Amino acid sequence: MDWLTATLANIDCGQGKISFQLPDGESYEFARDQNEFNAEELEKFELPVLLQGVAEQSFPRVVEEFKDVFPEELPGLPPDRAVEFSIDLIPGAAPIAKKIYPMNKEELVELNKQIKELLSKGFIQPSASPWGAPVLFVKKKDSTLRLVIDYRALNEVTIKNKYPLPRIDQLFDQLGEARVFSKIDLRSGYHQVKVKKEDIPKTAFRTRYGHYEFLVMPFGLTNAPAIFMDLMNRIFYQYLDKFVIVFIDDILVYSKSEEEHEKHLRIVLQTLREEQLYAKLSKCEFWLDQIPFLGHIVSGEGISVDPKKVEAVKSWPTPKSVAEIRSFLGLAGYYRRFVENFSRIAEPLTRLTRKEEKFNWTEKCQAAFDELKKRLITAPILALPSGSGGYEIYSDASGKGLGCVLMQHGRVIAYASRQLKTHERNYPTHDLKLAAVVFALKLWRHYLYGERIKIYTDHKSLKYVFTQKEINMRQRRWLELLKDFDMELTYHPGKANKVADALSRRPEAFFMNTPKEILEDLRKMGIEVIRPLTEGMWQNLQVQSSLIDRIKEAQQNDSKLQKIWKQTEEGLQTGIRKHPDGSLRFGDRLCVPSGDLRTEVMSEAHNSQYSIHPGSTKMYKDLRQTFWWHGMKREVAGFVSKCLVCQQVKAEHQRTAGLLQPLPIPEWKWEHLTMDFVTGLPRTQRGNNAIWVIVDRLTKSARFLPFRVGQSTEVLAEMYMKQIVSQYGVPVSIVSDRDTRFTSHFWKSLQESLGTKLKFSSAYHPQTDGQSERTIQTLEDMLRACTLDFGGAWDDHLHLVEFSYNNSYHDSIKMAPFEALYGRKCRSPVCWTDVGEK
């Protein structure tokens, strides 16, 4: 916050102290145990004024113009509207009055208070109705009490309103390429709709303090959501699916740009003002690039599960009854589009919910339960449909169920699966595979109808489904459905697609879990697998076309590049040449046209788990080895300067005061090392809370070894022998600080027996070990970026941090450490690895 910066605020949570400094240099300190504060001193800081300024900046100008739409309380009874709440009863229904529920003293006090509030607002009035529902209280999360009217008896005799509530997943499909979002939550939305005059007596409720009835729509009545949905759809009809999504009393405004968003937000707020509908400012969010909505996180990248909504899944106890299984499957099923093969995984659980099945919790049930929890907690971001074209379906079937994936332009939009019905288990393989295709087309018809679709299957005979002469009745029915679609059925020969390792939380990513499952599924689909560096990265598989092909296509459409190439053909020395593969190159470097591809290349080089937010110089030096475009250095610097993660995690590193104590330059690799420890890290599930940093002084290559503080020197020595000596040989010398682990008798004796000389930096002049100190600074920045970008524990990412550190450009040696160590950089599994291959 600006005022904290302006006053040079220093907050010490451990000591319970906070200090400020005024522009004139005067300093003030306040302690936690200080009983009295000097009011005059506090006034000097003008904190209320400063805070008010911050608050004013927190909301966009367009919102400020509509302050009347965000009152502290509803102004009274709502106006007459085209939609009023009505209660239609089944024929012959008689009035029902239930016995009052007993309440304790605290509840009676709260009941009296809330009745007075409702009366003062005009929402209820005394009643003489023959109807009467009892009331009770439920505790909110903040321990306050919510008044609930038990309308169950009335709901049973009410004719249900069939007004359609929209499907959540179909609402999100409308977002397309939106990048800016605002969410508006109406204040007590139901209380902004009047009850039809003749139905007011039916809303009556009985209490210790009298008999009352509602003049506005109460909570708890069966048709309330449908009526309110009807009202909102009528009000926003002309804007729905253009820039507004409405679900009951939640409004989402979405736009492709900030300029568009201001216009859209103004229209929505003006509509609310004209209709005299009011919102609750504290529950609204404006001008965000990602926003929580209906249990999901919506962003320009796509849609993902709201972590807060699945938090309960982590500690969900093992179900002990059918009811508890249904409860768990209810939550899990809400997010099933995010879980590949959901039905197959859940099959042992759903089987237990059948009437004829005896409840018997087996190891298979526990495994399915644990796997679903894991998949929900680590669910991916799914892309949203953008425009038309580029749709692909990957379908499969087995003896247990059907599964399919819908993709567009190489990005996953949704997973779907279901278990086989009893009669389907008798289908021959051909029909089963065809059933999976039909299942996908029916499910996603609203995306696919009128579009050109590619459908991939691992069953070769399906290619000839439209031309085979003898077909059964079932196949005839399905063929009639298939003819409605412009589709191409494709069989996967061995190398029909390449699956390359990529980021786990990107829209393009398939999110799968264990190597065995993936290998089995990919073999069935005939997909070639490029193995990633570690088993953990199996979770990050990406299907996409070759980058070089996309760049070649873009080069042909880029007028500037084509103009330069024309000059080259006319004999001018432009530096541009045509590679045998048809691409334009500057020397050996691939020319990247301006636009989205250039941004994609920079994003991958900066945000990938194999690069981890390098600085602009490192990123430029790495990129220029493979790619070329005019002004690359300037564009890279601009891209890095705008990276929010870098701004959040990278501290300013100043040179340590004091004279540098230079060490002689080593003659060979991994003969002269520096060592240090990073401690005080959060303890992970593996028990690690520290990192042993070991750096080769010649090549600057480093090893980052996780361990637990408190482990004996013997354990560290064993780690050293296995990880360092066995791979690089015995070093000549080791420079370290005077940590007790390095000065212990055991460590000294071990190094003496190996013939390694120990050198220690002095306590007040650690500059001798400057290499380790600088490496640790970089390591900490990268770890912070990893956990912020990809989640999980820090030791989940340590191996990737080590790879990225060693494979990126270092200014001190003018190359990457791996290049100094091995003679060339290591290939990294990012999208441009095939560029420049011989």
C-alpha positions in Angstrom: 0.0 0.0 0.0 1.3 3.5 -0.9 1.0 4.9 2.7 3.2 2.1 4.1 5.8 2.9 1.5 5.5 6.7 2.1 6.0 6.3 5.9 8.8 3.7 5.6 6.7 1.4 7.7 8.5 -1.5 9.4 6.3 -4.3 10.8 7.9 -6.9 13.1 5.3 -9.6 13.8 7.7 -11.6 16.0 8.4 -8.7 18.3 4.9 -7.3 18.0 6.2 -3.8 16.9 5.4 -1.4 14.1 7.4 1.8 13.3 6.8 4.7 11.0 8.9 7.6 9.8 7.5 11.0 8.7 8.9 12.9 5.7 10.6 15.3 8.2 12.7 12.4 9.5 10.9 11.9 12.8 10.3 8.2 13.7 7.6 6.6 15.9 7.3 3.1 17.2 4.3 1.3 18.7 4.5 -2.0 20.6 1.9 -4.8 21.1 2.0 -4.5 24.9 1.8 -0.6 24.8 -1.5 0.2 26.7 -1.9 3.8 25.4 -1.1 5.5 22.2 -0.5 9.2 21.8 -3.4 10.4 19.6 -1.5 13.5 18.5 1.3 11.3 17.2 -1.1 9.1 15.3 -2.7 12.2 13.7 0.6 13.2 12.2 0.4 10.2 9.9 -3.1 11.2 8.6 -3.8 7.4 8.3 -7.5 7.8 7.8 -6.9 10.2 4.9 -4.3 7.9 3.4 -6.5 4.8 3.8 -9.4 6.7 2.2 -7.2 7.5 -0.8 -6.4 3.8 -1.2 -10.0 2.8 -0.9 -11.0 5.3 -3.5 -8.4 3.9 -5.9 -9.7 0.3 -5.3 -12.7 0.7 -7.5 -12.9 1.7 -11.1 -14.3 5.1 -12.0 -17.3 3.7 -13.6 -18.3 1.9 -10.3 -17.9 5.2 -8.5 -20.5 6.8 -10.8 -23.0 4.2 -9.6 -22.7 4.4 -5.9 -26.4 4.3 -5.5 -26.5 0.7 -6.9 -24.4 -0.4 -3.8 -26.3 0.8 -0.7 -25.4 -0.4 2.8 -29.0 -1.7 3.2 -31.9 -2.3 0.8 -34.0 0.9 0.7 -37.3 -0.8 1.5 -40.0 -2.8 -0.4 -39.0 -3.4 -4.1 -41.0 -1.8 -6.9 -43.7 -3.6 -8.8 -42.1 -5.8 -11.4 -43.2 -7.9 -14.4 -42.2 -11.0 -12.4 -43.7 -11.6 -8.9 -43.3 -14.6 -6.7 -46.4 -16.9 -6.8 -47.1 -20.2 -5.0 -49.4 -22.5 -7.0 -50.7 -25.5 -5.0 -51.6 -29.0 -6.1 -55.4 -29.4 -6.2 -57.0 -30.2 -2.9 -54.0 -29.0 -0.8 -55.1 -27.6 2.6 -53.3 -25.0 4.8 -50.5 -26.5 6.9 -49.4 -25.1 10.3 -46.5 -26.8 12.1 -45.5 -26.8 15.7 -43.0 -24.1 16.8 -39.5 -25.4 17.4 -38.0 -24.9 20.9 -35.1 -22.4 21.1 -32.5 -21.5 23.8 -32.1 -18.1 25.4 -29.4 -16.9 22.9 -31.6 -17.9 19.9 -34.7 -16.2 21.3 -32.7 -12.9 21.7 -31.5 -13.2 18.1 -35.0 -14.2 16.8 -36.5 -11.1 18.4 -33.8 -8.9 16.9 -34.1 -10.3 13.4 -38.0 -10.1 13.4 -37.7 -6.4 14.4 -35.3 -5.8 11.5 -37.5 -7.5 9.0 -40.5 -5.5 10.3 -38.6 -2.2 10.1 -37.6 -2.8 6.5 -41.2 -3.7 5.6 -40.3 -7.2 4.4 -42.8 -8.9 6.7 -46.1 -8.0 8.4 -48.2 -9.6 11.2 -50.4 -12.4 9.9 -53.6 -14.2 10.6 -53.0 -16.8 7.9 -54.0 -20.5 8.5 -50.6 -21.4 7.2 -47.6 -21.4 9.5 -44.1 -22.8 9.0 -41.7 -23.2 12.0 -38.4 -21.3 12.2 -34.9 -22.4 13.4 -31.3 -21.1 13.4 -28.2 -22.4 11.7 -24.7 -21.2 12.4 -22.8 -19.4 9.7 -19.0 -19.8 9.2 -18.4 -16.6 11.3 -20.5 -18.1 14.2 -23.4 -15.7 13.7 -26.9 -17.1 13.4 -29.0 -17.3 10.2 -32.8 -17.4 10.5 -34.2 -20.3 8.5 -37.9 -21.0 7.8 -38.7 -24.6 7.4 -41.0 -24.5 4.4 -40.7 -28.2 3.6 -44.4 -28.9 4.2 -45.4 -26.1 1.9 -42.9 -27.2 -0.8 -44.4 -30.6 -0.8 -47.8 -29.3 -1.9 -46.4 -26.7 -4.3 -46.6 -27.2 -8.1 -43.0 -27.0 -9.3 -42.0 -24.2 -11.6 -40.3 -25.8 -14.7 -38.4 -22.6 -15.7 -35.0 -23.9 -16.8 -31.9 -23.1 -14.8 -28.9 -23.0 -17.0 -26.2 -25.6 -16.9 -23.0 -24.3 -15.3 -20.7 -25.7 -17.9 -22.7 -24.3 -20.8 -22.6 -20.8 -19.1 -18.8 -20.9 -19.2 -18.8 -21.8 -22.9 -20.0 -18.3 -23.7 -16.8 -16.7 -22.4 -14.7 -17.4 -25.5 -11.7 -15.1 -25.7 -12.7 -12.8 -22.7 -9.7 -11.4 -20.7 -11.3 -8.9 -18.3 -14.0 -9.9 -15.7 -16.2 -8.3 -13.1 -18.6 -10.1 -10.7 -21.7 -8.4 -9.2 -23.5 -10.1 -6.3 -27.0 -8.7 -5.5 -27.8 -7.8 -1.9 -30.3 -10.2 -0.5 -31.6 -10.8 -4.1 -34.7 -12.7 -3.2 -35.9 -9.8 -1.0 -35.9 -7.6 -4.1 -38.9 -9.5 -5.6 -42.4 -9.0 -4.2 -44.7 -11.9 -3.4 -48.0 -11.9 -5.3 -50.7 -10.4 -3.1 -53.0 -13.5 -3.0 -50.0 -15.8 -2.1 -48.7 -13.7 0.8 -50.6 -15.7 3.5 -48.9 -18.9 2.3 -45.5 -17.6 3.3 -46.6 -17.3 7.0 -44.2 -18.5 9.7 -44.8 -19.0 13.4 -42.5 -17.8 16.2 -42.4 -17.3 20.0 -43.0 -13.6 19.3 -45.9 -13.8 16.9 -47.2 -14.9 13.5 -45.8 -13.2 10.4 -45.9 -13.4 6.6 -43.5 -12.2 3.9 -44.2 -9.3 1.5 -41.0 -10.1 -0.4 -39.8 -13.5 -1.6 -38.3 -15.5 1.3 -35.5 -18.0 1.2 -36.3 -21.7 1.3 -39.3 -21.9 -1.1 -39.0 -24.4 -3.9 -39.7 -22.1 -6.8 -37.6 -19.1 -5.6 -34.5 -19.9 -7.8 -36.6 -20.4 -11.0 -38.6 -17.1 -10.4 -35.5 -15.1 -9.8 -33.8 -16.6 -12.8 -36.8 -15.6 -14.9 -36.5 -12.0 -13.6 -32.8 -11.7 -14.3 -33.1 -13.2 -17.8 -35.8 -10.8 -18.7 -33.8 -7.8 -17.4 -30.5 -8.8 -19.2 -32.0 -10.6 -22.2 -30.4 -8.4 -24.8 -26.9 -8.8 -23.3 -26.9 -12.5 -22.4 -24.1 -14.5 -24.1 -22.7 -11.2 -25.4 -21.0 -9.9 -22.3 -23.2 -11.0 -19.4 -23.7 -14.3 -17.7 -26.4 -14.5 -15.0 -27.0 -17.3 -12.6 -29.8 -16.5 -10.1 -28.4 -13.4 -8.2 -24.8 -13.7 -9.5 -23.8 -11.5 -12.5 -20.6 -12.0 -14.5 -19.5 -9.3 -16.9 -16.8 -10.3 -19.3 -14.9 -8.5 -22.1 -12.0 -8.9 -24.5 -10.3 -5.7 -23.5 -10.3 -3.1 -20.8 -11.9 -0.5 -23.1 -14.7 -2.9 -23.9 -15.1 -3.8 -20.2 -15.7 -0.2 -19.1 -18.5 0.1 -21.7 -20.0 -3.3 -20.7 -19.8 -2.6 -17.0 -21.5 0.8 -17.4 -24.4 -0.9 -19.3 -24.9 -3.5 -16.6 -24.8 -1.0 -13.7 -27.1 1.4 -15.6 -29.6 -1.5 -16.1 -29.5 -2.3 -12.3 -30.1 1.4 -11.5 -33.1 1.6 -13.9 -34.6 -1.7 -12.5 -33.9 -0.6 -8.9 -31.9 -3.7 -8.2 -29.1 -3.3 -5.6 -25.7 -5.1 -5.2 -23.5 -5.7 -2.2 -20.2 -4.0 -2.8 -18.2 -6.1 -0.4 -19.1 -9.2 -2.4 -18.4 -7.7 -5.8 -15.1 -7.8 -7.7 -14.1 -5.6 -10.6 -11.6 -5.5 -13.5 -9.8 -8.8 -12.8 -8.0 -11.1 -15.2 -9.3 -14.1 -13.2 -12.3 -14.3 -10.9 -14.1 -16.9 -8.8 -17.5 -17.7 -10.1 -19.9 -20.5 -9.3 -17.3 -22.7 -7.8 -14.8 -22.2 -10.6 -11.9 -19.9 -11.4 -12.6 -18.1 -14.7 -9.7 -16.4 -16.6 -8.4 -15.6 -20.0 -6.5 -18.9 -19.9 -9.7 -21.0 -19.4 -11.6 -22.4 -16.5 -10.4 -24.3 -13.4 -11.7 -25.6 -10.1 -11.8 -23.1 -7.3 -9.3 -24.4 -4.8 -11.5 -23.1 -1.9 -14.4 -25.2 -3.0 -12.4 -28.5 -3.1 -10.5 -27.7 0.1 -12.9 -30.0 2.0 -11.8 -32.9 -0.3 -8.4 -33.0 1.2 -9.7 -34.0 4.6 -12.8 -35.9 3.4 -13.1 -39.0 5.7 -13.5 -42.4 4.2 -17.3 -43.0 3.6 -19.0 -45.3 6.1 -22.4 -45.6 4.3 -24.1 -45.3 1.0 -25.4 -41.8 1.9 -21.8 -40.6 2.6 -20.7 -42.1 -0.8 -23.5 -40.2 -2.6 -22.5 -37.0 -0.8 -18.8 -37.3 -1.9 -19.8 -38.2 -5.5 -22.1 -35.2 -5.5 -19.2 -32.9 -5.0 -16.9 -34.8 -7.2 -19.4 -35.1 -10.0 -19.9 -31.3 -10.1 -16.3 -31.1 -11.4 -16.3 -34.2 -13.5 -15.5 -32.3 -16.7 -12.0 -31.7 -15.2 -11.3 -35.4 -14.5 -10.3 -37.7 -17.3 -12.0 -41.1 -17.1 -14.1 -39.9 -14.2 -16.6 -42.7 -14.5 -14.0 -45.4 -14.8 -12.3 -44.2 -11.6 -15.5 -43.8 -9.7 -17.0 -47.2 -10.8 -16.2 -49.1 -7.5 -18.0 -46.3 -5.6 -21.0 -45.9 -7.8 -21.5 -49.7 -7.7 -22.0 -49.5 -4.0 -24.9 -47.0 -4.4 -27.0 -49.6 -6.3 -30.0 -50.9 -4.5 -29.0 -54.6 -4.8 -25.4 -54.0 -3.8 -24.3 -54.7 -0.2 -22.1 -52.0 1.4 -18.6 -53.5 1.4 -15.7 -51.1 1.4 -12.8 -52.8 -0.4 -9.3 -51.8 -1.3 -10.5 -51.0 -4.8 -13.1 -48.6 -3.3 -10.4 -46.9 -1.2 -8.1 -46.6 -4.2 -10.9 -45.1 -6.3 -11.8 -42.7 -3.4 -8.1 -41.6 -3.0 -7.6 -41.2 -6.8 -10.7 -39.0 -7.2 -9.6 -36.8 -4.3 -6.2 -36.5 -5.9 -7.5 -35.6 -9.3 -9.9 -33.0 -7.9 -7.2 -31.3 -5.8 -4.8 -31.2 -8.8 -7.4 -30.5 -11.5 -6.1 -28.6 -14.6 -7.2 -25.4 -16.3 -9.5 -26.3 -19.2 -9.6 -24.1 -22.3 -12.8 -22.3 -23.4 -14.1 -22.7 -26.9 -12.8 -19.9 -29.1 -14.5 -19.1 -32.4 -15.1 -22.0 -34.7 -13.0 -24.7 -36.3 -10.1 -26.9 -35.0 -12.3 -29.3 -33.0 -10.9 -32.8 -32.4 -12.2 -35.7 -30.4 -10.1 -38.5 -28.9 -12.4 -41.4 -28.1 -11.8 -44.8 -26.5 -13.8 -47.6 -25.0 -13.1 -50.6 -22.8 -15.1 -53.4 -21.1 -15.8 -51.0 -18.3 -16.8 -47.7 -19.9 -16.6 -45.0 -22.6 -14.2 -42.1 -22.5 -13.4 -39.1 -24.7 -11.6 -35.8 -24.8 -12.7 -32.7 -26.7 -9.9 -30.4 -27.9 -9.7 -27.3 -30.0 -6.5 -26.1 -31.6 -4.6 -28.6 -29.4 -6.2 -27.4 -26.1 -8.3 -29.5 -23.9 -11.9 -28.2 -23.5 -13.4 -31.0 -21.5 -13.1 -34.7 -20.5 -16.1 -37.0 -20.4 -16.7 -40.6 -19.5 -19.5 -42.9 -18.4 -19.8 -46.5 -17.3 -21.3 -49.1 -19.6 -24.9 -50.1 -19.2 -25.7 -53.7 -18.7 -26.7 -54.5 -22.3 -23.7 -52.6 -23.7 -21.3 -55.0 -22.0 -22.3 -57.6 -24.7 -21.3 -55.3 -27.6 -18.6 -56.5 -29.9 -15.4 -54.3 -30.0 -16.4 -52.5 -33.2 -19.7 -51.4 -31.7 -18.2 -50.4 -28.4 -15.7 -48.1 -30.1 -18.4 -46.6 -32.3 -20.5 -46.1 -29.1 -17.7 -43.9 -27.7 -17.8 -41.7 -30.8 -21.6 -41.4 -30.6 -21.4 -40.6 -26.9 -19.0 -37.7 -27.6 -21.1 -36.3 -30.5 -24.3 -36.3 -28.5 -22.7 -34.8 -25.4 -20.9 -32.0 -27.3 -23.4 -31.4 -30.1 -23.7 -27.7 -29.1 -20.0 -27.3 -30.0 -19.8 -29.5 -33.0 -22.9 -29.1 -35.1 -22.0 -27.4 -38.3 -18.3 -27.6 -37.6 -15.6 -29.7 -39.3 -14.5 -32.4 -36.7 -11.6 -34.8 -36.6 -12.3 -37.9 -34.5 -9.3 -40.1 -33.6 -9.9 -43.7 -32.6 -7.6 -46.7 -32.1 -10.0 -49.1 -33.9 -8.9 -49.2 -37.6 -12.2 -50.7 -39.0 -14.1 -47.5 -37.9 -12.5 -45.7 -40.8 -14.9 -47.6 -43.1 -18.0 -47.3 -41.0 -19.7 -45.2 -43.8 -18.9 -47.6 -46.6 -19.3 -51.0 -45.0 -22.2 -53.0 -46.6 -23.5 -55.1 -43.8 -24.6 -53.3 -40.7 -26.9 -54.2 -37.9 -29.9 -52.1 -36.7 -28.0 -50.5 -33.9 -25.3 -49.3 -36.3 -28.0 -48.0 -38.7 -29.4 -45.8 -35.9 -25.9 -44.5 -35.1 -25.1 -43.8 -38.7 -28.2 -41.6 -39.0 -26.8 -39.5 -36.1 -23.3 -39.4 -37.6 -24.5 -38.1 -40.9 -25.6 -34.9 -39.1 -22.0 -34.0 -38.5 -19.2 -33.0 -40.9 -16.7 -35.4 -39.5 -13.5 -37.3 -40.4 -12.8 -40.6 -38.6 -9.0 -41.1 -38.3 -7.2 -44.2 -37.2 -4.0 -43.6 -35.2 -1.0 -45.4 -36.6 2.0 -45.5 -34.4 3.1 -41.9 -34.9 0.0 -40.0 -35.6 0.7 -37.5 -32.9 3.5 -36.4 -30.6 3.0 -35.8 -26.9 5.5 -33.3 -25.6 6.1 -32.3 -22.0 4.6 -29.0 -21.0 3.3 -26.9 -18.2 0.9 -28.6 -15.9 -1.6 -25.7 -15.4 -1.9 -24.5 -18.9 -5.1 -24.8 -21.0 -3.2 -27.0 -23.5 -2.3 -29.6 -21.0 -3.8 -33.0 -20.5 -3.6 -33.6 -16.8 -2.9 -37.3 -16.1 -1.3 -38.9 -13.2 0.7 -42.2 -13.2 3.1 -43.5 -15.9 1.4 -46.8 -16.2 -2.0 -45.3 -16.9 -0.7 -42.9 -19.4 1.3 -45.5 -21.3 -1.7 -47.8 -21.5 -4.0 -45.0 -22.7 -1.5 -43.6 -25.2 -0.6 -46.9 -26.7 -4.3 -47.5 -27.3 -4.5 -44.2 -29.1 -1.3 -44.8 -31.1 0.4 -41.7 -29.8 4.2 -41.5 -29.7 5.5 -40.4 -26.3 8.5 -38.2 -25.8 9.7 -39.2 -22.3 10.2 -36.2 -19.9 13.1 -35.8 -17.6 11.4 -37.2 -14.5 8.5 -39.4 -13.6 6.7 -36.6 -11.8 6.5 -34.7 -15.1 4.2 -37.4 -16.6 1.5 -35.1 -15.2 2.3 -32.5 -17.8 1.6 -34.0 -21.2 0.7 -31.6 -24.1 -0.7 -32.4 -27.5 0.1 -29.7 -30.1 1.3 -29.4 -33.6 5.0 -28.7 -34.2 6.1 -25.1 -33.5 8.3 -25.0 -36.6 5.3 -25.8 -38.8 3.3 -23.0 -37.2 6.1 -20.5 -37.6 6.6 -21.5 -41.3 2.9 -20.9 -41.9 3.1 -17.5 -40.1 6.2 -16.5 -42.1 4.2 -16.9 -45.4 1.6 -14.6 -44.1 4.0 -11.9 -42.7 4.3 -9.1 -45.2 7.6 -7.7 -43.7 9.4 -11.1 -43.8 8.2 -11.7 -47.3 9.4 -8.3 -48.4 12.9 -9.0 -46.9 12.9 -12.4 -48.6 12.0 -10.9 -51.9 15.0 -8.5 -51.5 17.2 -11.5 -50.8 16.0 -13.2 -54.0 16.8 -10.0 -55.9 20.4 -10.3 -54.7 20.5 -7.9 -51.7 22.5 -9.0 -48.6 19.7 -9.2 -46.0 21.1 -12.1 -43.9 17.9 -14.0 -44.5 18.1 -17.4 -46.2 15.7 -20.3 -46.9 16.3 -23.5 -45.0 15.8 -26.9 -46.7 12.7 -27.4 -44.6 11.2 -24.3 -46.2 11.5 -21.9 -43.3 13.2 -18.5 -43.3 16.3 -18.2 -41.2 18.7 -15.5 -40.1 21.9 -17.4 -40.2 20.9 -20.6 -38.4 18.2 -18.9 -36.3 14.5 -19.3 -37.1 12.8 -16.0 -38.0 9.7 -15.5 -35.8 7.0 -13.1 -37.2 5.4 -10.5 -34.9 2.2 -11.5 -33.2 0.9 -14.3 -30.9 3.7 -16.8 -31.9 6.4 -14.4 -30.7 4.6 -13.9 -27.4 4.2 -17.7 -27.1 7.9 -18.3 -27.6 8.8 -15.7 -25.0 6.1 -17.0 -22.6 7.5 -20.5 -22.9 11.1 -19.3 -22.5 10.1 -17.4 -19.3 7.3 -19.3 -17.6 8.2 -22.9 -18.4 9.2 -25.3 -15.6 12.5 -25.7 -17.5 13.4 -22.0 -17.5 11.6 -20.6 -14.4 11.5 -16.9 -14.8 15.0 -15.9 -15.9 16.1 -12.3 -16.0 16.0 -10.5 -19.3 19.7 -10.9 -20.2 19.6 -14.7 -19.5 16.4 -15.1 -21.4 17.6 -13.1 -24.4 20.9 -15.0 -24.6 19.1 -18.3 -24.5 16.4 -17.3 -27.1 18.9 -15.8 -29.5 20.6 -19.1 -30.0 17.5 -20.5 -31.8 15.3 -17.6 -32.8 15.6 -14.2 -34.4 13.5 -11.1 -34.9 14.1 -7.4 -35.1 14.3 -5.8 -31.6 14.4 -9.1 -29.8 16.4 -7.8 -26.9 14.1 -4.9 -26.3 11.0 -7.1 -26.5 12.4 -9.6 -24.1 13.3 -6.9 -21.6 9.8 -5.5 -21.9 8.2 -8.9 -21.4 10.2 -9.7 -18.3 9.6 -6.3 -16.8 5.8 -6.9 -17.0 6.0 -10.4 -15.3 3.9 -10.2 -12.1 5.5 -13.3 -10.6 9.0 -11.8 -11.1 7.9 -8.6 -9.4 6.5 -10.6 -6.5 9.3 -13.0 -5.8 12.6 -11.4 -6.9 14.3 -9.4 -4.2 16.8 -6.7 -4.9 20.3 -8.1 -4.6 23.0 -5.7 -3.6 26.7 -6.4 -3.6 27.9 -7.4 -0.2 30.0 -4.7 1.4 33.7 -5.4 1.9 36.7 -6.4 -0.3 36.4 -9.4 -2.5 38.8 -12.2 -1.7 39.5 -13.7 -5.2 40.3 -17.4 -5.4 42.6 -18.9 -8.1 40.8 -20.1 -11.3 40.4 -23.9 -11.2 42.1 -26.0 -13.9 39.4 -28.6 -14.3 35.7 -29.3 -13.8 34.3 -30.2 -10.4 37.7 -30.2 -8.7 37.2 -27.0 -6.7 33.8 -26.6 -5.1 31.9 -24.2 -2.9 29.2 -25.3 -0.4 26.5 -23.7 1.7 23.1 -24.5 3.2 19.7 -22.9 2.7 17.8 -23.4 5.9 14.5 -22.2 7.5 12.4 -23.5 4.6 8.8 -24.9 5.2 8.9 -28.6 6.1 7.5 -30.7 3.2 5.7 -34.1 3.3 9.0 -35.7 2.6 10.4 -34.1 5.8 12.8 -31.8 4.0 13.3 -28.3 5.3 16.7 -27.3 3.9 18.9 -27.4 0.8 22.6 -28.3 0.4 24.0 -26.1 -2.4 27.1 -27.4 -4.0 28.7 -25.3 -6.9 31.6 -26.1 -9.2 33.8 -22.9 -9.3 34.9 -23.5 -12.9 31.7 -24.3 -14.8 29.3 -22.7 -12.2 27.2 -25.9 -12.5 25.4 -26.6 -9.2 23.7 -29.4 -7.3 20.7 -28.7 -5.0 20.2 -31.5 -2.5 17.2 -31.5 -0.2 17.6 -32.7 3.4 16.2 -32.3 6.9 17.9 -30.1 9.5 19.0 -32.4 12.3 20.2 -35.2 10.1 23.6 -36.4 11.2 26.8 -35.5 9.4 27.1 -39.2 8.5 23.9 -39.0 6.5 25.1 -35.9 4.7 28.4 -37.6 4.0 26.6 -40.5 2.4 24.6 -38.1 0.3 27.8 -36.4 -0.7 29.4 -39.6 -1.8 26.4 -40.8 -3.8 25.5 -37.5 -5.5 28.8 -35.8 -5.9 31.8 -38.1 -5.7 30.2 -40.9 -7.7 29.4 -38.6 -10.5 32.2 -36.0 -10.6 35.1 -37.6 -8.7 36.9 -36.5 -5.6 37.4 -32.7 -5.5 40.7 -31.0 -4.8 39.3 -28.3 -2.5 36.0 -27.2 -0.9 35.3 -23.6 0.2 32.5 -23.2 2.8 31.5 -21.1 5.8 32.1 -22.3 9.3 28.8 -24.2 9.7 29.2 -26.8 12.4 28.5 -29.6 9.9 31.5 -28.5 7.9 33.8 -28.0 10.9 32.8 -31.3 12.6 35.5 -33.9 13.3 33.7 -36.5 11.1 33.5 -34.2 8.0 37.2 -33.1 8.4 38.3 -36.7 8.7 36.3 -37.8 5.7 37.8 -35.1 3.5 41.3 -35.7 4.8 41.0 -39.4 3.9 39.7 -38.5 0.4 42.6 -36.0 -0.1 40.3 -32.9 -0.3 41.5 -29.7 1.2 38.9 -27.7 3.2 38.9 -23.8 3.1 36.8 -21.7 5.3 35.6 -18.2 4.9 36.0 -16.0 7.9 33.0 -15.2 10.0 32.9 -11.5 9.1 34.2 -11.8 5.5 32.1 -14.4 3.7 33.0 -12.8 0.3 35.4 -15.6 -0.3 32.4 -17.9 -0.8 30.5 -15.4 -2.9 29.7 -18.0 -5.5 27.5 -20.0 -3.2 25.9 -16.8 -1.8 24.9 -15.6 -5.3 23.7 -19.1 -6.3 21.5 -19.2 -3.2 19.9 -15.9 -4.0 19.0 -17.2 -7.5 17.8 -20.5 -6.0 15.4 -18.8 -3.6 14.0 -16.5 -6.3 13.4 -19.6 -8.5 11.8 -21.6 -5.8 9.4 -18.8 -4.9 8.4 -18.4 -8.6 7.8 -22.2 -8.9 5.5 -22.5 -5.9 3.6 -19.4 -6.9 3.2 -20.6 -10.6 2.8 -24.3 -10.2 1.8 -24.9 -6.5 2.9 -27.8 -4.4 5.8 -28.1 -2.0 9.2 -26.5 -2.8 11.0 -29.9 -3.1 8.5 -31.0 -5.8 10.2 -28.4 -8.1 13.8 -28.6 -6.9 15.0 -30.9 -9.6 13.5 -28.5 -12.3 15.1 -25.5 -10.6 18.5 -27.3 -10.7 18.0 -28.1 -14.4 16.9 -24.5 -15.3 19.8 -23.0 -13.3 22.4 -25.1 -15.1 20.9 -24.8 -18.5 20.5 -21.0 -18.6 23.1 -18.4 -19.6 25.5 -17.1 -16.9 27.1 -13.8 -17.6 30.3 -14.7 -15.6 31.2 -17.5 -18.0 29.3 -16.2 -21.0 27.5 -19.5 -21.5 25.3 -22.0 -19.6 26.9 -24.1 -16.9 25.8 -27.3 -18.8 27.5 -25.9 -21.9 30.8 -25.4 -19.9 30.4 -28.9 -18.3 29.4 -31.0 -21.3 30.4 -28.8 -24.3 26.8 -28.0 -25.2 23.5 -27.0 -23.6 21.1 -29.9 -22.7 18.0 -30.2 -24.8 15.0 -28.9 -22.8 11.5 -30.4 -23.5 9.9 -27.1 -24.5 8.0 -26.6 -27.7 10.9 -25.5 -29.9 13.3 -28.4 -29.2 13.1 -29.6 -32.8 14.3 -26.3 -34.2 17.8 -26.4 -35.6 18.1 -30.2 -35.2 20.6 -31.7 -37.7 
